[in-house]
Amino acid sequence: MVGQVSRASDAELDRDLLRLVLDEHEQRRVPRLNRCWAYFRNAADWTTTARVDGEERVRRRFAQEVGLPDRIRFGPRAAGDDRAVQREIVIENDIAWRVQAMVDFMFGRPVRIASVLEDEGERRAVGALLDSVWERSGGIALLQDLALLGHVYGHVDLLLRVDWRGLRAAAGRDMSLEDLAPLFRIEVVEPLRGVPVLSPGDYRVIDAYAIRARQVLNDVSPEPTMFPWQRAERFVRRQREWLEVHTTSERRVYVDGELVEATATPWTGGEVPVAHIQNIAQPFRYEGMGEVEPLIPLQDELNTRLSDRASRVTLQSFQMYLAKGLEGFDQGPVGPGTVWSTDNPDASIQSFGGDGASPSEDAHIEQIREAMDKQSGVPPLAAGVVRARIGNLSSANALRVTLLGVLSKTARKRVTYGRGIARICSLVLGAIDAAGVREFSRAERSVRLDWPDPLPEGLTDEVNEARGKIELGVDRERVLRELGYGTGDAGVA
């Protein structure tokens, strides 16, 4: 629910509205987000117990087992099946490697942030400042975490923190722009913790932003019991709830519901210092579209068919034989190389039980995998698995044709992720302008992102492309830097 923000003081957020937004986020969004992360991570739980032959044993249970039918999860009798065969559970996580491949295509190589200022010296100084800020905040690892969370949850947020006192003190000193980098820090806020308060008139405008966290203290307290005279046998760690609220001009910190800090943020320029990034743009929605949620039904179907096939293969090892007219057949072992002889012309041995090959089952599993390829846009070739001939084209063209889906999807995502990165850079330059260190107009705060080609190219193709760029007038130093021979900064690494 979107509510009106009370601005009695400058941007004071109403406490009741904030609690309502936090409760709605906890009840509606968090379960869906946790489900997406569980299917991506597919972590194993070793705390589940099962009774086998009268003994209680620890059973490994994966997160994706929740999508299997009851006849596989709880056994045939739990599902009303009178067969005594316990189904085997097979989990093949086809979601994780696809998401990881998309992240590699997005931020597998350094991204260069360039200023749009006309003066060459100022452009290099601003570029060095922004590169230093991003690298101090985590560099390429920060961008990969950003992409991973965005791909799993559908959206992710970036928060800029500024040491305002240090920045104001730097206004009267003779310092270069790059020396200001330690005064800035960029943080990734996962959707599980970040709660936006949107404008009632425009879903794209954030009126306030809350970051929720629970801190586990090195303190224990007895677990409450049903009756006061009973002594608790267990002790639990005590937790503290932190809530950090950012508005257009203020930062507030609440601990267990009590306000402990309130700081003015005049450097924001009347905006919340948060950059919202949608993985894939979703019209008229704050949340973006992720890569995990559309694959969940196909992943459940794949795990179900793989579990059924495993049970069928297991049955093949339990083949039985019906012997007629053979005396002593039940006295000796039955196995490869065993020879039986008899004088009875009507004697016979007939095998039964087990299960033979099932071509339709294999075709169905293959069709599920192909459906996941189409839904995600990531074929197995993106992970280095070559299952067929690529074609008679040259290597670079063949790769581009085969990976056309993931390449076009990556180009689409670079728009949304690039806009978020550019907004954080604009906030950095705007804070410097607000502190009086250096003037930057709105137009001068714009940046350009130079994205690397996600596909490897041959040396001959790279040289020919570089020669063509130089002939078109592209800066020679930039071309050499793209080839790996430049002396300048290659980008955020």
Protein Blocks (a to p, Z undefined) as FASTA:
>chain_A
ZZddddfklmpccfklmmmmmmmmmmmmmmmmmmmmmmmnopacfkbccdeehiacdddd
dfklmmpcfklmnojklnopabfbdcddddddfklmmmmmmmmmmmmpccddddfbfblk
lmmmmmmmmmmmmmmnnpjmlmmmmmmmmmmnopacddddddfklmmmmmmpccdfklmm
mmpccddddfklpccdddfkbmkbcfbdcdddddddfbddddddfblkbccfbdcddddd
ddddddfkbccddeehiafbdcddfknnopacbdcddfbacehiabdcdfklmmmmmmmm
mmmmmmmmmmmmmmmmmcccddehiahklmpccdehiacddfbfkbccddeehjdddfkl
mmmmmmmmmmmmmmnopafklnopafbdfbjcdfklmmmmmmmmmmmmmmmmmmmmmmmm
mmmmmmmmmmmmmnomaccdfklmpccdddddfbdcdfklmmmmmmmmmmnopafklmmm
mnopafbdfbjZZ
